[in-house]
Amino acid sequence: MDTSMTDKHMPVSSTPTNHLSRRGLLRGSVTLGLVALVGGLGPWQSVMAEGDQDFIALSQFLVSRPVNPVLAARYYRALSRRAPNFSGNVGALRQLVDGQGFKHVDEYLAQANPDPSLKATATSIISAWYLGIVGELADAELISYSEALMYRPTHGILIIPTYGGGPDSWGAKPADTQDFKL
């Protein structure tokens, strides 16, 4: 019995057959890979379109650095679900910032009598980017852990923790959430 890998009794034909060649397999896999790559770009583009350019520009102003457009879209959707007037406030806040010519978030925060609704919107955006979550306690939605801006000041010095401190590791939330000065 011949156990070699080739069949010596199979005739070699010069006409194409229906069997798959290595070249055809390679060509098909490259084509499939390119189709998947091009098809994969579509969802990123639609996420960015949903992410509202006003929100991205406003986020960059409020956190004083460039932001990830994919994360921006996720933050925008999560914040919009929690505040019915969120998209209107984002537009109004962006117009205020542009209209007043604020160059830095500190200029916006130094206003004498800011609109409370717009200030709450700005605070929720800053909080989301720095903490990586949107919402409170049981309603909290994790958007990004390792990309939360709270880890930027110590980037390269401390490793981002991959675990929590356990139950009751955080103190109770302060009763008074009003702004205060040191």
PyMOL commands that set and color helices and strands:
alter all, ss='L'
color gray80, all
select helices_A, chain A and resi 22-50+53-63+69-82+86-100+105-109+116-131+137-139+149-154
alter helices_A, ss='H'
color red, helices_A
select strands_A, chain A and resi 133-134+141-142
alter strands_A, ss='S'
color yellow, strands_A
deselect
rebuild
show_as cartoon
